[in-house]
Amino acid sequence: MTNEGSSIDPTRPSIARVYDYLLGGKDNYAVDREIGDVFKRDLPGSVAIAFANRAALTRAVREIAKTTGIRQFIDLGSGLPTVDNVHQVAQRHAPESRVVYVDIDPQVLVHGRALLEHNDRTRVVAVDVRDPEGIRTHPDTSEIIDFTRPVAVIFSAILHHINDDEDPAGIVRYWRDHVPSGSYFFVSHFRSGNNPETAEAEKVLQQTFGRGRWRTDAEIASLLDGLEILDPGIVPASLWHPDETDSAWDTGERRELTVWQHLIAAGLARKA
């Protein structure tokens, strides 16, 4: 993981840029496309993971904005700006919503700050997600987030990049302990499938970035200990409150998910 002062290195792949490439974005380099093409070429269908995850995040933010009084969001490991970013979805349904994006990838910081330059209800904070205290107490966070009121904390496709010895459960627990009752937590996470596709995809990412671990549904749920996991629980992202137009549905009938759609899970939890 990089630091804020680091310059953009087009010779080393970036998790954020590979993800951007898989989603059809343009903010990536040849080295990122080379990794992305491994998934496209050798693991056909795997790109569905990125789209399923992004769609579930959009639905979760929409659900929070429309059905709760929460108007402040912290997006941890936000990645490169794309279509329907958290602030765009939240502010579409609740214009007063405030969003803090957290990332340390230099390109994410450049593009994120450019995108948000004229939005006074958003901030981009350059602190490692493994330093939750640094994020919470950062001046930009304090400027727009009121921690006496409920907050939506978003861990979208980030915790599987944190190794067990870096205590991902402790990171979630920190936020659980520092936000008030009524706060929401969205998690999406690569899901162990006990099949060759899972093993190969995990191997590619670990060899490329030297970190990360797929986890079982039970392990993902354990990251949310002390929180109430809301219906439908920890499920494949495509099945988390799907719209009728989502790929998990066909003329109102649920379709069988592909093996790839099973490999990204999502869940929403609430602090009682």
N, C-alpha and C positions, 0 to 999 in steps of 0.2 A: 504494500500500500504506500502511496506517495504522500508527501507533505504539501501544504499550500504553496510554499515557495518554489516547488519543483516546476520546471518548464515542461511543456508538452513534448514527449519523446515519441516520434513517429516510428521508431525502430522496435519498440516494445509494445506487445498487445495490451490493451486496456479492457477490463471487464465491461465498463460502460460503453466503450466504442464497439466491442463485439456485439453486445446486446443491441446497440443502435443499428448496426448493420443487419442483424437478423430481423429487425422490425422494419427494414426498408429505408433507414435513415441515410444521410449523406456525411455525417460527422465522424468519419472513420478513415483509417489508412490501410495500405496494402497488407500490413502485418495483421491487422484486425480481420480483414476480409479473408485472409488465409486460414485463420482459425474458424471463422464463420463458415467457410466453404467446407471444412471437414464435416461439420454438422449437416450442411445442405447435401453434400455429395455422399458421405459414408454413412450418415445416419438419417436417411430420408424420412421426412415427417417430423423431425425433431424441432424445426422452427416453430411448430404449433405451440411449443412450450412458452415461447416468448409472447406470442399473441394471447394465449389463454391467461397468462399471468397479468398482462396489461389490461385485458378486459375485466378480469376479476377486481383489480385495483380500482378501475373506473366505477364499477358497480358498487364497491364498498364505500368509496367516497361519496357517491351519490346517495346511498342509503343513509349514511351518517348525516349528511347535510339536509336531507329531506325529512328524516324521521326523528332526529334528536335536536336538542338546542345547542349542540357543539358548533362553535364557529372558529375554532383554532386547531391547526393541524401541524404536526411535525413529521416530515417525510425523511426517514433515515436511509442514507445510501440511495439518494434519489435518482442518480444516473443522468444521462443527457436529456435535455428537453425533447419531447415528442408531441404527438397529437394527444389532446386531453390530459394535460398535466394536472396534478392534484389541485392547484389553485384555480385552473380553468373549470374543472368539474364542480368544485365546491362553490366558487363564486357565481357559477351559472344558476345554482339553486339557492344560494344564500350569499348575495353580493358582499356582505360585510365580513365574510370569512377571511381569516388570516393564516398564512402558511409559511413555515420555515423549512427550507430545503437544506439537507445536510449531505455533503460529499467532500472528498479530498482529491478527486481526480482533477488535474489542472484544466482539462478541456471542459469538464462539466462546469467548473467555476466560471470560466470565461463565457460560455454560451448561456449558462443560467442567469448570470448577472446582466447580460445583454438583453435577454428575453424579459427580465423582470424590472428593467431600469425605470419604467414608467408605471409600475404597479406598487403603490405605497403600502399595500397590505401583504407583501411578501418579502422574504429575506433569504439569502443564500449564505450558509454558515460553513466554513471550511474547518471542520473538526472531525477526527476519526470517530466512526460509530462506536469504537471500543472505548471511547472516553465520554460516557454519557454526562458526567459532571461538567466537563468542558463545554459540551453542547448546551446543557441547561442554563449554565451561568454566563454563556457568551453574551456580550452586550446586544448583539443583533437579535438574539432569541428573547432576551429580557425586554427589548423594546416593543415587541408585538405580541408576546405570549404572556398571558396572565395565569400563573400556576395556582391561583386560588379558585380557578374555574376549570371545568372539565376540558380535557384536551384529547384529540384523536392522535394516537401515536402509530406510525405506519412503518412496518418492517416488510417492505415488498421486495422479495427475492434478494435479501441481504444476509439473513442469518445463516444460510447454507454456505456462505463464503467465510464464515467465522469458525475456526477450528474449536474442537472440544476444550483444549487447554486454554483457550481464550475466553471461556465461560460465557457462551451466548445466553444461557439462562440467567446469569447474573446481570447481563446488560438489560434484558427485559425486566428483571426484578427491580433494578434501579428505577426504571421509569414507572413501574407499578407503584413503587413506594413514594414517588415524588410527584404524582399527579393525584387530584382529588377523586372522590367517588363520582361515578357517572362518566368517567373517561373511557374511551374505547381504544382497542388495540387491533389493528389488522396485520395479519401475518400471511405471507405466501412463501413457500419453501420447496426446494427440490425433494422429491419423495422417493424413498427406496422402493424399487419394484421387484427385486429378486429375479431379474431377468437380464439377458445379455445386453439389451439396449441401455438399461440403467447403468450397468457396469462400464460399458464403453463410454457413455456420455460423461460419467463421473471421472473416468480415467483421463479423458481429453482435457477437462477443465483443471484437474489436479496437476497434470503434466505441464499445462500452459501457465498457470498462475501459482502453482506450488501451495495451494490451500483449498479448503472447502470440504464439506462432507454432506452427502445425502442423509436424510433421517427418515425413520418410520413415522407413521401417523401418531403412534404413542409418544415417540420422542418429540415430535413437533408440539403435540398437546402439552407435554411436560414443560416446554418453554413458557407456557402460559399459566403455570401453577399460581394459584391464588386469585385467578380471574375467572369469571363465568364465561365459558365458551358458548356462544349463542348458536341457535339452529342455523344450518344443518350440521354443525360441528366442523371437524377437520375433514375436508372432502376434496376430491380433484377440483382444481380451480374452475374448470368449465361447468361444474355442477354447483358452484356456490352462487345461489340466487340467479340462475341464468335468465337472460332475456329470451323471448321466443325466437329472436333472430340470431341468437348465438349458435355456434357450431354444435352444441350439445343437443340442439332441438331441430326437428324437421316437421314443418306444418303442425306444430303443437305436440308432436310425439318425440319423446326422448330417444336419441340415437345412441348406439354403442360407441363409447369413447375409444380413440386409438390408444395404443400403448403409450404414445408420447403425451397425450392429454392426461394420462394417469400419473405422469411423473412430476407434475407441479400441483401442490396442494395449497388450499387457502382456508382461512378461518377468521372469524371476528369474535372478539371477547370484550367483556365489560368489567370494569372495576365496581364492585357493589358498594 
